[in-house]
Amino acid sequence: MAVAGDTPRVKSMLIAAAAALPLLVPATSALAADDPPWSVDEQAMSDALACTDFTHPEREPVLLVHGTFTEGPEQYLWNYALELGARGFDWCTITYPNRGFGDLQLSGEYVAWAVLAIHGATGRKVDVAGHSQGGLVPRWAIRWWPSATAAVDDFVGVASPNHGGELATLSDLGTPPTGLPPFVWQVHPDSNFLAVLNADDETPGDIDYTQVYTLTDELIQPVVPVPTAALDWQQDNARVANLLLQELCPLRVVDHLTIGTTDRVAFELVVDAFIHKGPADPARLDLDVTCNLPDQVLDPAAQLQAFFALGPGFLASFPPELVLVDEEPPIRGYALAGAGGGTTAEQPVSGPSPTGETGEGLPASGGGLALGGLSMLALLAASFGSGRRT
């Protein structure tokens, strides 16, 4: 693990990170007969995937999936990538279009393609970790591409809106004249996207699922009594672990951003899931030490150096080109057919309730917007000026 002041080691890891190149391995050959065909050009998906050299066969390669408003290298090169590389993991980042403001179904194709490409290049199963939207999009890939399902060993979602997110309920107040980005409709607790994704089986395949979330998350709410981030809630499933940070470290204050970038307990749970059979198990961590670190971050000095080493290209695609819509994008035909819709035609299922009431059995997103939510709302509003309405 890199330590503060260990400049040569930090520099060597940064060089390795900067040397990550697009993985030009066609995934078409890996598609099975029951996999949906790609709707995205494979070269575009290949260009969006960046990997280190696969030189650690003793560990499964890791795919890191970013959250809304960022891109893969921006979110991970200065934290998770440094730590994973120091612990002997090969890793990749995937960047889906428009910083995650678009259709999550499209983003899911990027993740499915990445999983298959990494699996094809290494011959090994893939471990996947994602933060926020990055913990939701891989579930779409796992659910609808059986080849990707078979290629994933562990999946860890950190602060994931698996049953909806707080910001999305703003659409209940009425659609702004400009419209809203597609993803906002899709993370509404009553969205067609979540209804189809969560129908029947929230944890498909022979995959170990870990969900990590925090009571002090200003966006992914509620946490009690039923966590919106949890999967297979109250089911006796040995392949699933739903972990609330404050149940492990009662006085820990971790918000939506830091839980997926710098919080050590969350990171250690991710690694624990990857190096052991089954989901993460807090009993394997030394919580007396980990919960009481003076800095609730991975390594401040190394991260700061890595962050600035990203250079002027850090925000090259900012602001994103927003496509603003008046309603949720229609569900893709393969998902309708797979969910028992009996058709392959793309069509709506049943849109978000104008009253804000949630579907039966799904936890509602509620509570007032905290500082992080207001900040995201302001950023959304600032971006609307460059948005393109359809």
C-alpha positions in Angstrom: 0.0 0.0 0.0 1.3 3.4 -0.9 2.2 5.6 2.1 2.4 9.3 2.5 5.7 10.6 1.4 6.6 7.4 -0.5 7.1 9.5 -3.7 8.9 6.8 -5.9 6.2 4.3 -5.2 3.4 6.8 -5.9 5.1 7.8 -9.1 5.5 4.3 -10.3 1.9 3.5 -9.7 0.9 6.7 -11.5 3.0 5.7 -14.4 1.3 2.3 -14.5 -2.1 4.1 -14.3 -1.2 6.5 -17.1 0.0 3.6 -19.2 -3.5 2.0 -19.1 -4.6 1.6 -22.7 -7.9 0.8 -24.4 -8.3 -3.0 -24.4 -8.9 -3.9 -28.1 -10.3 -7.3 -27.6 -13.5 -7.9 -29.6 -16.3 -9.1 -27.4 -18.6 -10.3 -30.2 -17.2 -13.8 -30.2 -18.2 -14.1 -26.5 -21.8 -13.3 -27.1 -24.1 -16.3 -26.7 -27.3 -17.0 -28.6 -29.4 -15.6 -25.7 -27.3 -12.4 -25.3 -28.9 -9.3 -26.7 -26.9 -7.9 -29.7 -25.0 -4.6 -29.2 -26.6 -1.4 -30.1 -23.4 0.5 -29.7 -20.4 0.4 -32.0 -17.8 -2.0 -30.5 -15.0 0.4 -31.2 -16.7 3.1 -29.1 -17.0 0.6 -26.2 -13.4 -0.5 -26.7 -12.2 3.1 -26.5 -14.1 3.6 -23.3 -12.3 0.7 -21.5 -8.8 1.3 -20.0 -6.8 -1.5 -18.4 -3.4 -2.1 -16.8 -1.4 -5.0 -18.1 -2.9 -8.3 -16.9 0.2 -9.5 -15.0 -1.3 -10.9 -11.8 -2.9 -14.2 -12.6 -3.2 -15.0 -8.9 -6.0 -12.5 -8.6 -9.1 -11.9 -10.6 -9.1 -8.7 -12.7 -11.2 -5.9 -11.3 -13.6 -3.6 -13.3 -14.3 -0.3 -11.7 -17.6 1.4 -12.7 -18.0 5.2 -12.1 -20.9 7.2 -10.7 -22.9 10.0 -12.2 -21.1 13.3 -13.2 -17.7 11.7 -13.6 -15.7 9.3 -15.8 -13.8 6.1 -15.0 -10.2 7.5 -14.7 -11.4 10.6 -13.0 -13.1 8.7 -10.2 -10.6 5.9 -9.7 -7.0 6.7 -10.8 -6.4 8.7 -7.6 -7.8 6.2 -5.1 -9.0 2.7 -5.8 -6.6 2.1 -8.7 -3.6 3.1 -6.6 -4.6 0.8 -3.7 -5.7 -2.1 -5.9 -2.5 -2.0 -7.9 -0.4 -1.9 -4.7 -2.2 -5.0 -3.5 -1.6 -7.0 -6.7 -4.8 -6.5 -8.6 -5.0 -5.9 -12.3 -7.8 -3.3 -12.9 -9.8 -1.6 -15.6 -12.0 1.4 -15.7 -15.0 1.8 -18.1 -16.5 5.2 -19.0 -20.0 5.3 -20.4 -21.2 8.3 -22.4 -22.1 11.8 -21.1 -20.9 11.2 -17.5 -23.9 8.9 -16.8 -26.6 11.4 -17.6 -28.0 9.4 -20.4 -30.0 6.1 -20.7 -28.8 3.6 -18.1 -29.7 0.8 -20.5 -27.0 2.1 -22.9 -24.5 2.4 -20.1 -25.3 -1.2 -19.2 -24.0 -2.3 -22.7 -20.7 -0.7 -22.0 -20.3 -2.6 -18.7 -21.4 -5.9 -20.3 -19.0 -5.4 -23.1 -16.2 -4.6 -20.7 -16.8 -7.7 -18.6 -16.8 -9.9 -21.7 -13.7 -8.3 -23.1 -11.7 -8.6 -19.8 -12.9 -12.2 -19.4 -11.9 -13.0 -23.0 -8.4 -11.4 -22.6 -7.6 -13.1 -19.3 -9.6 -16.3 -19.2 -10.6 -15.5 -15.7 -13.8 -14.3 -14.1 -14.1 -10.6 -13.3 -14.7 -8.8 -10.1 -16.8 -5.7 -10.4 -17.1 -2.7 -8.1 -19.2 0.4 -8.7 -20.2 3.5 -6.8 -23.6 5.2 -6.9 -24.9 4.8 -10.5 -21.9 2.6 -11.0 -23.4 0.1 -8.6 -26.7 0.1 -10.5 -25.6 -0.1 -14.1 -23.6 -3.4 -13.7 -26.8 -5.0 -12.4 -28.4 -4.3 -15.7 -25.5 -5.9 -17.6 -25.6 -8.9 -15.3 -29.3 -9.3 -15.6 -29.7 -9.2 -19.4 -26.4 -10.6 -20.8 -26.1 -14.2 -19.7 -22.5 -14.4 -20.9 -21.6 -11.4 -18.6 -23.5 -13.1 -15.7 -21.3 -16.2 -16.1 -18.2 -14.1 -16.4 -18.6 -12.2 -13.1 -17.4 -13.7 -9.8 -18.0 -10.9 -7.3 -20.0 -7.7 -7.5 -19.8 -4.9 -5.0 -22.1 -1.9 -5.1 -21.2 1.1 -3.0 -24.1 3.6 -2.2 -26.2 2.2 -5.1 -29.7 3.4 -5.8 -30.9 -0.2 -6.3 -34.5 0.8 -5.4 -34.4 4.5 -6.3 -32.6 7.7 -5.3 -33.6 10.8 -3.4 -32.8 13.3 -6.2 -35.0 11.5 -8.7 -38.1 12.2 -6.6 -37.8 15.8 -7.6 -39.5 14.8 -10.8 -42.7 14.4 -8.7 -42.8 18.2 -8.4 -43.4 18.4 -12.1 -41.1 18.2 -15.2 -39.1 21.4 -15.8 -39.7 23.1 -19.1 -36.2 21.9 -20.2 -37.0 18.3 -19.4 -34.7 16.0 -17.3 -31.7 13.8 -18.1 -32.9 10.2 -18.8 -31.1 8.7 -15.8 -33.1 10.9 -13.4 -36.3 9.2 -14.6 -34.7 5.8 -14.4 -33.6 6.1 -10.7 -37.0 7.2 -9.6 -38.3 4.5 -7.1 -41.3 3.9 -9.4 -39.4 3.8 -12.7 -39.9 1.1 -15.3 -36.1 0.6 -15.3 -36.1 -0.4 -11.7 -39.3 -2.4 -11.9 -37.9 -4.6 -14.7 -34.4 -4.8 -13.1 -35.7 -5.9 -9.7 -38.4 -8.2 -10.9 -38.2 -11.9 -9.8 -34.5 -12.1 -8.8 -32.4 -9.2 -7.7 -29.2 -11.3 -7.5 -29.1 -13.5 -10.6 -26.3 -15.9 -11.5 -23.6 -17.6 -9.4 -22.3 -14.3 -8.2 -21.5 -13.1 -4.7 -23.2 -9.7 -4.1 -22.0 -7.1 -1.5 -23.8 -3.8 -1.0 -22.2 -1.1 1.2 -24.1 2.0 2.2 -24.0 4.7 4.9 -26.6 6.2 7.1 -25.3 9.7 6.4 -25.7 9.5 2.6 -27.5 12.6 1.4 -28.7 11.0 -1.8 -29.2 7.3 -1.4 -32.1 7.3 1.1 -33.9 5.9 2.9 -31.5 3.7 4.9 -33.9 2.7 7.6 -36.1 0.9 8.1 -35.6 -0.6 4.6 -32.4 0.4 2.8 -32.9 1.4 -0.8 -29.4 0.2 -1.5 -29.9 -3.4 -0.1 -30.5 -6.4 -2.4 -32.7 -9.4 -1.5 -33.6 -7.6 1.7 -34.4 -10.0 4.6 -33.8 -13.0 2.4 -31.6 -15.9 3.7 -29.1 -15.7 0.9 -25.5 -16.7 1.6 -24.3 -15.0 -1.6 -25.5 -11.5 -0.5 -24.2 -9.2 2.2 -26.0 -5.8 2.9 -23.6 -3.8 5.0 -24.4 -0.5 6.7 -21.2 1.3 7.7 -22.6 2.6 10.9 -23.4 -0.9 12.1 -19.7 -1.6 11.8 -18.4 1.8 12.9 -21.2 3.5 14.9 -19.7 7.0 15.0 -18.5 7.1 11.4 -19.8 10.0 9.2 -19.4 9.1 5.5 -21.3 10.9 2.8 -22.3 9.9 -0.7 -19.0 11.0 -2.4 -16.5 9.8 0.1 -18.0 6.3 0.6 -17.1 5.5 -3.1 -13.8 7.3 -3.3 -11.8 7.7 -0.1 -13.4 5.9 2.8 -11.2 3.1 4.1 -13.8 0.9 5.6 -15.8 0.8 2.4 -12.6 0.0 0.4 -11.6 -2.7 2.8 -15.0 -4.4 2.4 -14.6 -4.2 -1.4 -11.2 -5.9 -1.2 -12.4 -8.5 1.3 -15.2 -9.5 -1.1 -12.7 -9.9 -3.9 -10.1 -12.0 -2.1 -12.5 -14.4 -0.3 -15.1 -16.9 -1.3 -18.6 -15.4 -0.7 -19.5 -11.7 -0.2 -17.6 -9.4 2.1 -17.6 -10.4 5.8 -16.8 -7.6 8.3 -15.7 -10.2 10.8 -12.5 -10.6 8.7 -11.6 -6.9 9.2 -9.8 -5.4 12.2 -12.6 -2.9 12.8 -11.0 -1.7 16.1 -8.2 -0.3 14.0 -10.0 0.4 10.7 -12.9 2.3 12.3 -10.6 4.6 14.3 -8.1 5.7 11.8 -7.5 9.5 12.3 -8.2 10.1 8.6 -11.2 8.4 7.0 -9.4 8.1 3.7 -7.2 5.7 1.9 -4.0 7.8 1.7 -4.3 11.6 1.5 -0.8 12.4 0.3 -0.7 9.7 -2.4 -4.2 10.6 -3.6 -3.4 14.3 -3.8 -0.4 13.6 -5.9 -2.3 11.2 -8.2 -5.2 13.6 -8.5 -3.1 16.5 -9.8 -1.1 14.1 -12.0 -4.2 13.5 -14.0 -3.4 16.7 -15.7 -5.4 19.1 -17.9 -7.4 16.2 -19.4 -9.2 15.6 -16.1 -12.4 17.5 -17.1 -11.9 17.3 -20.9 -15.5 16.1 -21.5 -17.1 18.6 -19.1 -19.8 19.8 -19.3 -21.5 16.7 -20.7 -23.8 17.0 -23.7 -27.2 16.5 -22.1 -30.2 15.1 -23.8 -33.3 16.2 -21.8 -36.5 14.2 -22.0 -40.1 14.6 -20.7 -40.5 11.0 -19.7 -38.5 7.8 -19.0 -36.9 6.1 -22.0 -38.8 3.0 -23.1 -37.6 -0.3 -21.8 -35.5 -2.2 -24.4 -37.1 -5.1 -26.1 -34.7 -7.8 -24.7 -35.6 -6.7 -21.1 -39.4 -6.8 -21.8 -39.1 -10.2 -23.2 -36.8 -11.5 -20.5 -39.1 -10.1 -17.8 -42.1 -11.9 -19.2 -43.4 -9.1 -21.3 -43.9 -11.5 -24.2 -42.7 -9.0 -26.8 -39.4 -7.7 -28.2 -40.9 -4.3 -29.1 -39.5 -1.4 -27.1 -42.4 0.2 -25.1 -43.2 1.8 -21.8 -44.3 -0.4 -18.9 -45.8 1.9 -16.4 -44.2 5.3 -15.6 -43.4 7.0 -12.3 -46.4 7.9 -10.3 -47.3 11.6 -10.5 -48.2 11.5 -6.9 -44.8 10.1 -5.8 -46.3 6.9 -4.3 -44.0 3.9 -4.7 -44.8 0.5 -6.1 -45.8 -2.2 -3.7 -42.9 -3.8 -2.0 -40.3 -1.2 -3.1 -38.7 1.1 -0.5 -39.5 4.7 -1.2 -36.9 7.4 -1.5 -37.6 10.2 0.9 -36.4 12.9 3.2 -35.2 16.4 2.5 -32.3 17.3 0.2 -29.0 17.7 2.1 -26.0 19.7 1.0 -24.8 17.1 -1.5 -28.3 16.8 -3.0 -28.5 20.6 -3.4 -25.1 20.7 -5.0 -26.0 18.0 -7.5 -29.2 19.8 -8.2 -27.3 23.1 -8.9 -24.9 21.3 -11.2 -27.8 19.8 -13.0 -29.5 23.2 -13.4 -26.2 24.7 -14.6 -25.9 22.0 -17.2 -29.4 22.3 -18.5 -28.4 25.4 -20.5 -26.3 23.2 -22.8 -28.9 20.5 -22.9 -30.6 19.2 -26.0 -34.3 18.4 -25.5 -36.0 15.5 -27.3 
